[in-house]
Amino acid sequence: LNPGIYAVVYRNSFVIKRIMKNTLQATGQLELISDNAIHGPITVKMEDIKAIWKVTELIRRRLY
């Protein structure tokens, strides 16, 4: 995976994070980090990953 922001579905979670360290081929793990300082980094095992999408655009609009 290339550097960038990704939407990741793993176990029963959905997160949008940056890839901090990609060792999927070597150790079977992906380390993710949030832009929000409140949330620390998380490590996800390859077998827990259900889907990954690269975020390419941010759309803002009010919902009524």
MDTraj code that builds the backbone (N, CA, C; nanometers):
import mdtraj as md
import numpy as np

residues = "LEU ASN PRO GLY ILE TYR ALA VAL VAL TYR ARG ASN SER PHE VAL ILE LYS ARG ILE MET LYS ASN THR LEU GLN ALA THR GLY GLN LEU GLU LEU ILE SER ASP ASN ALA ILE HIS GLY PRO ILE THR VAL LYS MET GLU ASP ILE LYS ALA ILE TRP LYS VAL THR GLU LEU ILE ARG ARG ARG LEU TYR".split()
xyz = np.array([
    [0.0841, -0.1184, 0.0000],
    [0.0000, 0.0000, 0.0000],
    [0.0879, 0.1239, 0.0000],
    [0.0502, 0.2209, -0.0784],
    [0.1236, 0.3469, -0.0858],
    [0.0839, 0.4386, 0.0295],
    [0.1700, 0.5354, 0.0636],
    [0.1329, 0.6321, 0.1676],
    [0.0022, 0.7034, 0.1319],
    [-0.0732, 0.7372, 0.2318],
    [-0.1993, 0.8070, 0.2094],
    [-0.2972, 0.7765, 0.3204],
    [-0.4204, 0.8162, 0.2972],
    [-0.5284, 0.7945, 0.3929],
    [-0.6136, 0.6790, 0.3410],
    [-0.6467, 0.5871, 0.4308],
    [-0.7217, 0.4684, 0.3920],
    [-0.8407, 0.4463, 0.4836],
    [-0.9473, 0.3938, 0.4269],
    [-1.0615, 0.3456, 0.5034],
    [-1.0404, 0.1956, 0.5180],
    [-1.0414, 0.1467, 0.6420],
    [-1.0104, 0.0067, 0.6684],
    [-1.1238, -0.0570, 0.7481],
    [-1.1704, -0.1719, 0.7006],
    [-1.2673, -0.2517, 0.7743],
    [-1.1922, -0.3734, 0.8267],
    [-1.1926, -0.3897, 0.9586],
    [-1.1280, -0.5062, 1.0196],
    [-1.2103, -0.5500, 1.1402],
    [-1.2113, -0.6808, 1.1642],
    [-1.2966, -0.7398, 1.2678],
    [-1.4353, -0.6782, 1.2596],
    [-1.4783, -0.6052, 1.3622],
    [-1.6079, -0.5362, 1.3605],
    [-1.5896, -0.3857, 1.3643],
    [-1.4810, -0.3358, 1.3070],
    [-1.4486, -0.1930, 1.3127],
    [-1.4325, -0.1342, 1.1729],
    [-1.4618, -0.0047, 1.1628],
    [-1.4392, 0.0725, 1.0412],
    [-1.3644, 0.1981, 1.0839],
    [-1.2455, 0.2209, 1.0271],
    [-1.1651, 0.3376, 1.0637],
    [-1.1129, 0.4054, 0.9375],
    [-1.0829, 0.5331, 0.9504],
    [-1.0165, 0.6082, 0.8443],
    [-0.8874, 0.6608, 0.9056],
    [-0.7750, 0.6094, 0.8563],
    [-0.6457, 0.6397, 0.9174],
    [-0.5359, 0.6433, 0.8111],
    [-0.4209, 0.6926, 0.8527],
    [-0.3010, 0.6896, 0.7685],
    [-0.2218, 0.5631, 0.7995],
    [-0.1525, 0.5135, 0.6982],
    [-0.0650, 0.3989, 0.7201],
    [0.0661, 0.4497, 0.7774],
    [0.0980, 0.4025, 0.8969],
    [0.2227, 0.4413, 0.9611],
    [0.3347, 0.3444, 0.9205],
    [0.3002, 0.2145, 0.9188],
    [0.3986, 0.1126, 0.8845],
    [0.3267, -0.0051, 0.8195],
    [0.3706, -0.0406, 0.6990],
    [0.3108, -0.1518, 0.6261],
    [0.4089, -0.2684, 0.6256],
    [0.3822, -0.3671, 0.7089],
    [0.4642, -0.4880, 0.7108],
    [0.3769, -0.6104, 0.6811],
    [0.2787, -0.5923, 0.5934],
    [0.1880, -0.7025, 0.5608],
    [0.2634, -0.8228, 0.5043],
    [0.3582, -0.7999, 0.4159],
    [0.4301, -0.9125, 0.3556],
    [0.5293, -0.9761, 0.4528],
    [0.5944, -0.8955, 0.5354],
    [0.6971, -0.9479, 0.6268],
    [0.6369, -1.0101, 0.7529],
    [0.5459, -0.9378, 0.8192],
    [0.4928, -0.9845, 0.9481],
    [0.3417, -1.0043, 0.9485],
    [0.2748, -0.9658, 0.8397],
    [0.1299, -0.9802, 0.8334],
    [0.0552, -0.8778, 0.9155],
    [0.1179, -0.7585, 0.9341],
    [0.0537, -0.6549, 1.0145],
    [0.0576, -0.5202, 0.9438],
    [-0.0391, -0.4379, 0.9783],
    [-0.0498, -0.3027, 0.9254],
    [-0.0663, -0.2091, 1.0441],
    [0.0225, -0.1110, 1.0566],
    [0.0143, -0.0155, 1.1671],
    [-0.0484, 0.1129, 1.1146],
    [-0.1572, 0.1541, 1.1787],
    [-0.2341, 0.2712, 1.1365],
    [-0.2258, 0.3798, 1.2416],
    [-0.2293, 0.5055, 1.1959],
    [-0.2248, 0.6190, 1.2880],
    [-0.3329, 0.7190, 1.2481],
    [-0.3879, 0.7845, 1.3479],
    [-0.4934, 0.8833, 1.3263],
    [-0.4360, 1.0242, 1.3222],
    [-0.4993, 1.1129, 1.2474],
    [-0.4623, 1.2545, 1.2496],
    [-0.5069, 1.3188, 1.3812],
    [-0.6032, 1.2583, 1.4480],
    [-0.6554, 1.3066, 1.5743],
    [-0.5645, 1.2558, 1.6865],
    [-0.5005, 1.3463, 1.7582],
    [-0.4040, 1.3098, 1.8627],
    [-0.4668, 1.2311, 1.9778],
    [-0.5969, 1.2383, 1.9935],
    [-0.6651, 1.1651, 2.1010],
    [-0.6537, 1.0143, 2.0796],
    [-0.6517, 0.9727, 1.9542],
    [-0.6461, 0.8307, 1.9204],
    [-0.5040, 0.7910, 1.8852],
    [-0.4536, 0.6904, 1.9512],
    [-0.3181, 0.6436, 1.9259],
    [-0.3134, 0.5488, 1.8073],
    [-0.1948, 0.5010, 1.7767],
    [-0.1803, 0.4073, 1.6655],
    [-0.2424, 0.2722, 1.6990],
    [-0.2845, 0.2006, 1.5951],
    [-0.3376, 0.0657, 1.6125],
    [-0.2652, -0.0265, 1.5152],
    [-0.2520, -0.1513, 1.5541],
    [-0.1926, -0.2527, 1.4679],
    [-0.3006, -0.3540, 1.4340],
    [-0.3145, -0.3816, 1.3046],
    [-0.4176, -0.4727, 1.2569],
    [-0.3499, -0.5916, 1.1896],
    [-0.3928, -0.7116, 1.2239],
    [-0.3399, -0.8329, 1.1614],
    [-0.4056, -0.8530, 1.0248],
    [-0.3292, -0.9055, 0.9317],
    [-0.3783, -0.9252, 0.7960],
    [-0.5050, -1.0109, 0.7921],
    [-0.5111, -1.1135, 0.8749],
    [-0.6281, -1.2018, 0.8718],
    [-0.7543, -1.1342, 0.9244],
    [-0.7400, -1.0219, 0.9962],
    [-0.8559, -0.9482, 1.0465],
    [-0.9088, -0.8460, 0.9467],
    [-0.8302, -0.8121, 0.8447],
    [-0.8691, -0.7099, 0.7475],
    [-0.9712, -0.7674, 0.6505],
    [-1.0857, -0.6976, 0.6393],
    [-1.1921, -0.7400, 0.5487],
    [-1.1928, -0.6567, 0.4211],
    [-1.1550, -0.5277, 0.4311],
    [-1.1543, -0.4402, 0.3130],
    [-1.0666, -0.3189, 0.3404],
    [-1.0046, -0.2680, 0.2337],
    [-0.9244, -0.1455, 0.2415],
    [-0.9543, -0.0624, 0.1173],
    [-0.9838, 0.0664, 0.1382],
    [-1.0049, 0.1597, 0.0280],
    [-0.9159, 0.2813, 0.0489],
    [-0.8529, 0.3275, -0.0574],
    [-0.7733, 0.4496, -0.0480],
    [-0.8673, 0.5696, -0.0605],
    [-0.8549, 0.6639, 0.0319],
    [-0.9356, 0.7855, 0.0295],
    [-0.8674, 0.8842, -0.0642],
    [-0.9398, 0.9283, -0.1669],
    [-0.8805, 1.0188, -0.2656],
    [-0.9444, 1.1561, -0.2673],
    [-1.0601, 1.1695, -0.2028],
    [-1.1297, 1.2972, -0.2078],
    [-1.2132, 1.3163, -0.0822],
    [-1.2188, 1.4396, -0.0345],
    [-1.3005, 1.4745, 0.0811],
    [-1.4142, 1.5620, 0.0320],
    [-1.5343, 1.5219, 0.0645],
    [-1.6521, 1.5984, 0.0240],
    [-1.7227, 1.6468, 0.1502],
    [-1.7462, 1.7752, 0.1551],
    [-1.8158, 1.8325, 0.2710],
    [-1.9487, 1.8911, 0.2281],
    [-2.0510, 1.8583, 0.3023],
    [-2.1836, 1.9100, 0.2759],
    [-2.2676, 1.8908, 0.4017],
    [-2.3494, 1.9884, 0.4308],
    [-2.4388, 1.9758, 0.5448],
    [-2.5487, 1.8734, 0.5149],
    [-2.5812, 1.7963, 0.6150],
    [-2.6905, 1.7012, 0.6032],
    [-2.8090, 1.7557, 0.6820],
    [-2.9248, 1.7568, 0.6221],
    [-3.0474, 1.8061, 0.6871],
    [-3.1457, 1.6966, 0.7032],
])
top = md.Topology()
chain = top.add_chain()
for i, resn in enumerate(residues, 1):
    res = top.add_residue(resn, chain, resSeq=i)
    for name in ("N", "CA", "C"):
        top.add_atom(name, md.element.get_by_symbol(name[0]), res)
traj = md.Trajectory(xyz[None], top)
